[in-house]
Amino acid sequence: MKDCKTPLLLCLLAVILITLFSCCSWIYPLQPHDDVNWFMAIGKSMLSGKLLYTDVHDQKGPLLFFIHEWAAALSSKTFIGIYLLEILCCFMFLVFSYKTMRMFAGHGISLITTCIVGILTYTTDFMCYGDTVEELSLPILLYILYKTLRYAKLNELPDIKESVIIGALMAAIFWTKFTLLAMCMGALVALCILAWQRREMNLLLRCLAWVIVGLAIVTIGVLLYFILHGNIQDLYYSYFYFNIFKYVDAGSVGSPEAWWFMPLKLAGWVLLVSVVLLVRTSREVKLAIACCWGAELLTFVLFKVYLYYFLIIFVFAPLVIYFVRRVQSRAVIAFGAVVLTLLAVATNYNLMTLLTGNLPHAVLPLAETVNADKDPNKQVLTIRSYDTGIYTLTDCLPPIKFFVTPNAYVEELVTEQTAYLESRQAKYLIMKTEEPIYYGSFHPDLTRDYELIQEASDARRYEFILHPLQFLWSLGYMNSLIERVYTPEHAFITYRLYRRK
């Protein structure tokens, strides 16, 4: 981008998008997503001296918690650090969306389409509440796709500096959520096929050697951190063993386990990958898109699916330029841009629930009660629940390693929480009626040592209206949706706060 106006415009758009549509923004009273509050609680714990995976547990990669440790250092009770990082990631996503489109169309139509793609990406329901690994990975994956398409269309392999950067970025993804590397593997397959056809394997191997250098730099840094802290075994258990062997398919309970569901998903994968054949472009570009697109979609076929996983699909959104560039009328493009923008904003869950006063916020009054207690040594435990946001809102630290449940049955969690309750160390307990299914027979009697002092409720959102793609790949929500429609009392999440007697 030779002119300075384009990056300034994209930077302004990034600020607007994140401010309006991410719940990490300062305009939202809290970040309602359980996982994100969990990440921040672990980041704060690390900042206070606790060891990741040894003193606090999660199955995500270490770089995600290094990021949240940095964010907690900026502000331990807000997400301002993540908000700033999201703006940077959004800006880079827009920049490489524009660069990708400029390979196939002129400046004007590419800039307009980039703005539309940005708005649609960051208003989609797949964005969830913000601060997902998928959102933070978008610019990295798009950069790799962009470089793959440059080789396919312009026969330009990355130079040494770019190759090292690509390797470092791939390592960043690997040490955050390794399943997101699928598209990178698809890009590698495409590059190998193209290089073999062009008799440029030596050049490609040289490029890949520098990519490995970038991978090694980040990987050695991560491993040294755990070696120096003496807990590399905990890294292996929590990030690799736990994810591969213990992290159950919680996103696909019920119907997807039927024998016919896997062939159905495979058929859908074949159909969606073959759509690439409709693109009117060179065979090399089609090959690159098909490999990257197919590899990414294959992860949805083979593994569990949660709503926010689908955000990764927007890495391919800049490719709509293939179709937009054939529209000759500027009036049609302008009209379409306005209509799509209005629809995207009007249907954005986060902004609309904020404006209508329906943003899930029942935990706020409970946090105020805990904050009113000036005891500097008070301990709070989220019991039999996912994270409620109480650690962020009260600036308290998790008192035990397994302070919330992952999507798996963990015997150590039940043992630790049982022992902690029996010791009566927690001054406050907080529980949600949306209890995870991974506790087995763990139903502690709280009435002996604790009294219920406060409760509040949030209405659930109805996924069957907003999440059509969720059902294309996983029918896991169907049971809960039917339950909520026919038993309205289950359409609410109740938070209960207990205090030690």
DAMO-V564722 format. One record per helix or strand of 2 or more residues. SS is the DSSP state (@ for helix, = for strand). FROM is the first residue (numbers start at 1). LEN is the number of residues. If there is no record, write none. Layout:
ss={SS | SS}
from={FROM | FROM}
len={LEN | LEN}
//
This chain:
ss={@ | @ | @ | @ | @ | @ | @ | @ | @ | @ | @ | @ | @ | @ | @ | @ | @ | @ | @ | = | @ | @ | = | = | @ | @ | @ | @ | =}
from={4 | 34 | 62 | 80 | 107 | 125 | 133 | 160 | 178 | 201 | 232 | 250 | 255 | 259 | 283 | 307 | 330 | 349 | 363 | 380 | 390 | 411 | 428 | 450 | 463 | 468 | 478 | 488 | 492}
len={18 | 14 | 13 | 23 | 17 | 3 | 22 | 15 | 20 | 29 | 15 | 3 | 3 | 20 | 20 | 18 | 17 | 7 | 10 | 3 | 5 | 13 | 5 | 10 | 4 | 6 | 9 | 4 | 9}
//
